[in-house]
Amino acid sequence: MAAAQPLPTPAPSPTAVPAAPKGSEDEMKMPVRRIVPYLKPVLPRFILGLVMGIVAAMFNAVWLPACKIIFAIVLPDSDGPPPLGQEFGFLGLDLNFADMLGLDPSAKIGLTGVIIAASFIPLMLLINGVLDYLNKYLLAWVGNQMLQDIRNDVFGRVLRQSPAFFGGTKAGELIQTVLNQTAVAQRNAVQYVQVMTSNPLKILVILISLFAAHPFFTFMSLFIFPLCLLPVMRLGKKVRKSGKKEEQMAGAMLTAMHESLSGIRLVKSYAREEYEVQRFVRANASMSKNAIRWQRASEMVGPIVESVASLGIAAGLVYWWAMGLKSSEFIAVVLLLTRIYPPAKELSKVNLLLQKTRYAINNVVLLLDREPDIQDVPDAKSLGRVKGEIHFENITFAYSKPNGEKLDRPALNGVDIKLAPGRFYAFVGPSGAGKSTLFSLILRFYDPDSGRVLIDGHDLRSVTQNSLRENIGIVSQDTFLFHDTIRENIRYGRLDATEEEIIAAAKKAHAHEFIMQIEGGYDAVVGDAGCNLSGGQKQRLSIARAVLRNAPILLLDEATSALDTETEKIIQEAIHELSEGRTVIAIAHRLSTILQADQIIVMKEGQVESSGTHNELLKKSELYQKLAALQFSE
Ligand SMILES: Nc1ncnc2c1ncn2[C@@H]1O[C@H](COP(=O)(O)OP(=O)(O)OP(=O)(O)O)[C@@H](O)[C@H]1O
């Protein structure tokens, strides 16, 4: 897994795509078709959840008749017939309990009867609550399961992008999308589905049962409900951008945090703690401001709906008085009417919910759908273990601008070199000559614009990337170590390596000795990016990793440039042992480290200026003479 060592460093991306979708929210559609496949595995529970919501909504139809009966029993009108003889309408029939139970209609109802009748109210609420709970729980479960799958896929998709992508995308924003926006999308989408499946039906059922009993009254309240929506819609318009801005600022905050933590040494050495804190504070403040704006609008919806809707009750009272209707029936109607408010309140927040969900889901889907720049061809072969012959066949390559257009100046221009297996090659030349770009092409981080890179005669475009990279080991000057034990850091070179193989690799890399001196030995945990090890120790671990990988091709990137003479000697020795029997390509600025190379290739402005051994080049290459004069005169 060569990718563990960041080499070559990805510079500004040629084809990077911003993590956030462009365009206004109006243009943003809900990518339903993209989400549906994640629903398939959990479809049974999703349907069950919906059914529970529908049943909960339908259950409201029982409320009015049931309440009417209960109130008729418990609150008999003083001048009306006794409770058991009272007639009530149910499904168009005029019924009374005395007839139904074969009792004397003038019999009085005692305390037990009242308790039984009254207990139907909590019972109905309980049934309703259980149905609501099942609806919410099942949909939340479905959402969670989908979130898990989507998150896995987004992270997998991100990791499969080529280095060009990472060059142009902030890690903090990627983390924000993989972690937060998937969660925001899930939470809001679940709530949206919950609200949309049961609430309109609930309101409809209640209105129908009210309509059946009191058409005029219900007709009046139908006028009042749309009134609630006007202020809610206005609010939605006002905060439309806040949800999006909040998510963007969360990304900026994570970027600030991620950058200052991963560059903590730079931050410390330049005493930029306050500067970094301020960067974080600004993003945090902006995020909170937008979150509060959104929250304020969302919380305002409830009281608005309630106050406007309570006009319905006020109007009802007047109507009841005018019509001289029964008080027990009024209580039943008001009770039912109040059952409309909670679903109506939730329903009126849907518009706000949708704004956030759409933005988050689009962001996630954009990443999910992003095809890597470099992909295996459909019939790509596995490379197998190669001998290590590398041929750069007339290569021309230019990096791209962020908009995808190629830069005018190519980084490599007509490079044609053949490297024999098992030999040691060194690339030298001024900065920007194209040395690291050649490494990137061997690793197939990019494809050449013209020409081919061949390993053992196989065009790299025709083989799988994994099988290619299995054949390459890397030792670079900026060694990356994971926050894990020394053992696991070495094992990263070959995941199935045994304990003995790990120790043998460490011995070969001259690392075993210092590892044994550290408290905990191979079990010692290396700090983030290996910050509790010296530069030389880190490099020896990275050599051990490469030894374990045992790849036929070895890329060395300035492996000894930042070390003192003694450590450099140890590392040179380790590299020498590691190089045996492999094709080695070393990038070196210091000629002293590559004097023994079988061939030194001098690069200049993307072209091969000259090649040969040290002595040959001293005679024939002006550029090499200059480099040598500069270094050996020091
Ligand atoms: N990701 C990139 N996007 C655009 N241009 C790039 C990118 N990476 C490198 N370049 C340019 O390509 C040219 C070759 O760069 P390369 O890194 O290969 O040089 P190098 O010889 O390795 O330099 P150094 O010795 O300083 O590492 C340079 O002009 C550089 O600015």
The ligand as an SDF file (V2000), in Angstrom:
LIG
                    3D

 31 33  0  0  0  0  0  0  0  0999 V2000
    0.1540   18.8180   -9.1650 N   0  0  0  0  0  0  0  0  0  0  0  0
    0.7610   19.6960   -9.9670 C   0  0  0  0  0  0  0  0  0  0  0  0
    0.0010   20.5780  -10.6370 N   0  0  0  0  0  0  0  0  0  0  0  0
    0.5750   21.4480  -11.4680 C   0  0  0  0  0  0  0  0  0  0  0  0
    1.8880   21.5150  -11.7020 N   0  0  0  0  0  0  0  0  0  0  0  0
    2.6970   20.6660  -11.0560 C   0  0  0  0  0  0  0  0  0  0  0  0
    2.1720   19.7140  -10.1330 C   0  0  0  0  0  0  0  0  0  0  0  0
    3.2060   18.9940   -9.6360 N   0  0  0  0  0  0  0  0  0  0  0  0
    4.3200   19.4770  -10.2080 C   0  0  0  0  0  0  0  0  0  0  0  0
    4.0210   20.4720  -11.0590 N   0  0  0  0  0  0  0  0  0  0  0  0
    4.9680   21.2040  -11.9210 C   0  0  0  0  0  0  0  0  0  0  0  0
    5.5530   20.2400  -12.7770 O   0  0  0  0  0  0  0  0  0  0  0  0
    6.9280   20.4930  -12.9320 C   0  0  0  0  0  0  0  0  0  0  0  0
    7.7510   19.2780  -12.5280 C   0  0  0  0  0  0  0  0  0  0  0  0
    7.5670   19.0910  -11.1380 O   0  0  0  0  0  0  0  0  0  0  0  0
    8.2520   17.9030  -10.3380 P   0  0  0  0  0  0  0  0  0  0  0  0
    7.6630   17.9280   -8.9740 O   0  0  0  0  0  0  0  0  0  0  0  0
    8.1760   16.6700  -11.1060 O   0  0  0  0  0  0  0  0  0  0  0  0
    9.7680   18.4190  -10.2800 O   0  0  0  0  0  0  0  0  0  0  0  0
   10.9720   17.8200   -9.4430 P   0  0  0  0  0  0  0  0  0  0  0  0
   12.0830   17.6750  -10.3900 O   0  0  0  0  0  0  0  0  0  0  0  0
   10.5700   16.6220   -8.7050 O   0  0  0  0  0  0  0  0  0  0  0  0
   11.2440   19.0240   -8.4480 O   0  0  0  0  0  0  0  0  0  0  0  0
   11.8410   18.9640   -6.9570 P   0  0  0  0  0  0  0  0  0  0  0  0
   13.2250   18.4600   -7.0810 O   0  0  0  0  0  0  0  0  0  0  0  0
   11.7770   20.3820   -6.5190 O   0  0  0  0  0  0  0  0  0  0  0  0
   10.9430   18.0660   -6.1870 O   0  0  0  0  0  0  0  0  0  0  0  0
    7.2240   21.7350  -12.1040 C   0  0  0  0  0  0  0  0  0  0  0  0
    7.2100   22.8410  -12.9680 O   0  0  0  0  0  0  0  0  0  0  0  0
    6.0780   21.8230  -11.1370 C   0  0  0  0  0  0  0  0  0  0  0  0
    5.7840   23.1500  -10.8260 O   0  0  0  0  0  0  0  0  0  0  0  0
  1  2  1  0
  2  3  1  0
  2  7  2  0
  3  4  2  0
  4  5  1  0
  5  6  2  0
  6  7  1  0
  6 10  1  0
  7  8  1  0
  8  9  2  0
  9 10  1  0
 10 11  1  0
 11 12  1  0
 11 30  1  0
 12 13  1  0
 13 14  1  0
 13 28  1  0
 14 15  1  0
 15 16  1  0
 16 17  2  0
 16 18  1  0
 16 19  1  0
 19 20  1  0
 20 21  2  0
 20 22  1  0
 20 23  1  0
 23 24  1  0
 24 25  2  0
 24 26  1  0
 24 27  1  0
 28 29  1  0
 28 30  1  0
 30 31  1  0
M  END
$$$$
